Structure formats: C-alpha cells, structure tokens
Amino acid sequence: ENFYYVYYVSDYFDSSARTFAIIRSFSAVPAHGAFGAIMGHFFMKYCFTKKQGNLFLCILIPFLLHGFYNFLAEDYFIVSFLLVVISWIIVLRMFSRLKKSQKTKKTEYEKKV
C-alpha cells in the first residue's frame, strides 16, 4: 500500500517520492499500528472475556478507521493525521483501562485445558 502511494500518488500531488515517503512515515505507519492495536484489543476481548460482538468489532472498527484514513489522506492530510492521533489516544485509553482492570480482577477468565 505504501509503495503505491509513494510511487504513484506522489505524482498526483506534484511531490517527490522521497518527500511523500517521509510524510507517510509519520502518518501511515503509526496509523496501521493503531488500527492493529485496536483490532488486537477486540480480539483479546473475544478470546478471553466476552464472545458477544467482539469478533465483529475486531474487523469492523479497524476497517472503518482505515477506510476513513485512506479517504482523507488523499485530499485532507491534516485531518487524516488528526485521525491517527485520535486513534492512538483511543488505543492508550483502552489499554490503560485494561491494565487497571487486570490489577483489580479477582478471578481468571481463561479456561484451563
């Protein structure tokens, strides 16, 4: 995906491939990391705590965020960068809440095999 944007879409923006690659390194790489972390969070909830709806959310939320990012990245780079920042704030809040709940949990949810 990044090769496509760097080599083909950079011509559309009258930008060099190197400049476009640097810009994408500060937006696309963190975006994919955040979307993967959100996917992992919902998959973890599906596997270890609640089955209801979390597998669907595991696919749906990163899919929508990635779609919005791709749509906004072409014309509204600042807005797409803001989406990346908001995604990382959500990731950090989700995992801090998870860390807090792990400290206070009384029983293990995992089944012993």
N, C-alpha and C positions, 0 to 999 in steps of 0.2 A: 504494500500500500504506500509506504513512504517513497519507494523508488518511483512509483507512478507520479506521485505529487511532485517530487523533486525534479524529475527529468521532463515531465510533460506539462504539468500545470504551471511550473515556473515560467515557461514561455508565455502563457496566457497573462500572467501578471507583469510581464516585461521585467523580470528579475533573473539574476543569475542562479544557476542550480546550487551553488555554494551558499549564497545568501538565503535561499529558500530552505536549504537543508538545516542551516543554523536556526532559523526561525522555527521550523518544525521540531527541532530537537528540544526546544523549550516548551512546546505545546503538545505535539502528538505523542511523544514518548511518555511524559507524565500522565497524559490522558489515558493511554492504554493501560498504564499501571493502575490508575484509579479505577477504571472500569473493571479490570481483572480483580482488584481487591473487593469491589462491591459484589462481583459475581461469586468470589470465594466466600464472602460473608454469608450470603444467602444459601450457598451450597452447604456450608458448615451447619447452618441452622436446620437445613433439610436433613442432613445426615445424623445430627446428634440431639436435636431438641424437638422441633415440630416439623411434621411432614406436610401439613396443610399449606399449600400455595407457595412454599418457599422454592421449590424446584422451578416453578413457572416464573417467579420473580428473579431467580438466578439467571434466566435467559432474557427476560423482558426488560428489566431496568438497564443493564449494560447495553442491550441492543438499541434501546431508545436514546440513551445518552450518546452512544457512538454515532447514531444517525443524526442527532442534533449537532454534534460536533462537526461531522463531515459537511452537513448542510451550511453551517455557519462559517466554517473555516475558509470556504471559497471566497466569500464576499465580506464577511464581518469578522476579521481576525481577532479584534479586541473582545468581542462578545464570546467567541469560541474560547479565548484564553480565560475569560471570566468563568465560563462553564467548567474549565479544567480546575480552576482554583476552588470553585464551589464543590466540585466532585471530591477534591482532596479534603476539604473541610468536612464533608459528609463522611468520608472514609475514616478520618481521625476521630470524629464523634462516635461512629458506630463501634470502632474498636476500643475506644476508651470506655464506652458503656459495657462492652463485652468483658473487658478486663475487670471492671467494677463488679459485674455480676458473678464472675468466676471467683473473686475473693470472698463473696458473701454466700455462695451456693452451699447448701447443706448436704445434698446427695449428688451422686454421679448419675448422669443420664445414659451413659454408654452401656450397652448390654455386654455382659461377659460371655465369651464364647467358649 
